[in-house]
Amino acid sequence: VVSAFLNNTPVVAVMIPIVQRWAENIHIPKEQVMIPLSFASILGGTCTLIGTSTNLVVLGMLKDWRGADGTSETKQTMGLF
């Protein structure tokens, strides 16, 4: 949840010692919880517009493409390629 409002790197840096201590307390290898920590941070960042800079770029492109108010006179389609 924190990574939705802050950059992912400092969130992961702060959470590493906490997650390592938690892993020791429940007797699982520390390595087993590091990748899920990273993935959770990435997921949190994609939840809001300010979570990642990519979301802001896509919002700007969408506004240019659809118009500032979300409507467009011309028929346009969005695709991957």
RAPE-V520067 format. One record per pair of residues at least 6 apart in sequence whose C-alpha atoms are under 6 Angstrom apart, sorted by the first residue. I is the first residue (numbers start at 1). GAP is how many residues later the second one is. Records with the same first field share a line. If there is no record, write none. Layout:
I->GAP ; GAP
//
This chain:
1->43
3->38 ; 41 ; 42
4->40 ; 41 ; 43 ; 44 ; 47
5->46
8->33
20->10
23->7
45->6 ; 7
49->6 ; 7
66->6
//
